[in-house]
Amino acid sequence: MTFDLPDWARAHGPVTLAARIRSVHEDYRVEEVLGFAADGEGPHVLLTVEKRGANTRWVAGQLARFAGLPAREVGYAGLKDRHAVTVQHFTLPLDRRPEPDWAAAANESFRVLKAERHRRKLKTGALEGNRFRLVLRDLTGDTTRLGPKFEAIRTRGVPNYFGVQRFGRGAANIARAEAMLSGRLAIRDRTLRGLLISTARSVIFNALLSERVTVGNWDALLPGEVLMLDGSHSVFRAPEPDAELQARLKSGDVHPTGPLWGRGESMTTGAVHALEEHAAAQHAMLANGLVAAGVESSRRALRLPVRELAWQIGAEGLILEFFLPAGAYATTVLRELVETQEGDDAHEA
């Protein structure tokens, strides 16, 4: 079963452009930024790998096989798009084994750019963010509003929606999440179960965020807000926003947050609490199922800062460059600018 996802509200006005993305792998380039350097010693090797048109898990398996290790021993910070050129990092525990000739591992799908010793296995989420270079071809429509839109995005950021890839092909994971959380579908695979729980939480979060975008307070402080420090997951209550917090919000030091639904007492109060309860009520089956499943609630920033933003229109089309923190989606930036049609609509979640 497939679904049409809601057209969640846009913050920077209607979209007047259309373009094609991922016409070739090189049109979608992502560079993973760890935010730390290799230790230079230790039992693991930290590899910097460039892959092209390849699945992250498949590359991890190829590296493991080349090193004579089980695939489960390979660490990586996150999955990267298959239909793209991406630079990302992997760790393998070599201990005192001789260092393989990593250049010999290369094929048409990936190559090792750098190998350095490291003390720890790379864990999921252990990165600062990702740097993107996107080429959008066959651009049509009115480009006169691009300049003001880019300035608004540079200043205010964009709503921090979960991207469409979070919901699976044809948004089919929403129905599977509902079936699982209602008890109609038994999922024993832990990875799949975790994916469907994330889908359910993403639906509720996006619904709440869209409501706040519609009324224009997605990047404002309301009574009862819970704020997140920029560049971290640390949150604190702000029941009565004051001038100091307003200044910190404007500077990008803190961001309003929304719920990743689950059990536990809500941190919000007042107007914000009422908005979040309303969003959950719209998806009561998912919200109640998450609580019954014992999923612990947490928070996610409503505002996504878009840093190092640059753009130009040339012979290839519209070229975008920007940096996003870990956990953010490039599609949330694109949807404020252009309606995209993909050369291939496959993604990694």
Secondary structure as GFF3:
##gff-version 3
##sequence-region A 1 349
A	DSSP	beta_strand	17	21	.	.	.	ID=ss1
A	DSSP	three_ten_helix	25	27	.	.	.	ID=ss2
A	DSSP	beta_strand	28	33	.	.	.	ID=ss3
A	DSSP	beta_strand	44	52	.	.	.	ID=ss4
A	DSSP	alpha_helix	56	67	.	.	.	ID=ss5
A	DSSP	three_ten_helix	71	73	.	.	.	ID=ss6
A	DSSP	beta_strand	75	76	.	.	.	ID=ss7
A	DSSP	beta_strand	85	93	.	.	.	ID=ss8
A	DSSP	three_ten_helix	102	105	.	.	.	ID=ss9
A	DSSP	beta_strand	110	118	.	.	.	ID=ss10
A	DSSP	beta_strand	129	141	.	.	.	ID=ss11
A	DSSP	alpha_helix	146	156	.	.	.	ID=ss12
A	DSSP	beta_strand	158	159	.	.	.	ID=ss13
A	DSSP	three_ten_helix	164	167	.	.	.	ID=ss14
A	DSSP	three_ten_helix	169	171	.	.	.	ID=ss15
A	DSSP	alpha_helix	172	181	.	.	.	ID=ss16
A	DSSP	alpha_helix	190	215	.	.	.	ID=ss17
A	DSSP	beta_strand	225	229	.	.	.	ID=ss18
A	DSSP	beta_strand	235	238	.	.	.	ID=ss19
A	DSSP	alpha_helix	243	251	.	.	.	ID=ss20
A	DSSP	beta_strand	254	260	.	.	.	ID=ss21
A	DSSP	alpha_helix	270	282	.	.	.	ID=ss22
A	DSSP	alpha_helix	284	292	.	.	.	ID=ss23
A	DSSP	beta_strand	298	301	.	.	.	ID=ss24
A	DSSP	beta_strand	303	304	.	.	.	ID=ss25
A	DSSP	beta_strand	307	313	.	.	.	ID=ss26
A	DSSP	beta_strand	318	325	.	.	.	ID=ss27
A	DSSP	alpha_helix	330	334	.	.	.	ID=ss28
A	DSSP	beta_strand	339	342	.	.	.	ID=ss29
###
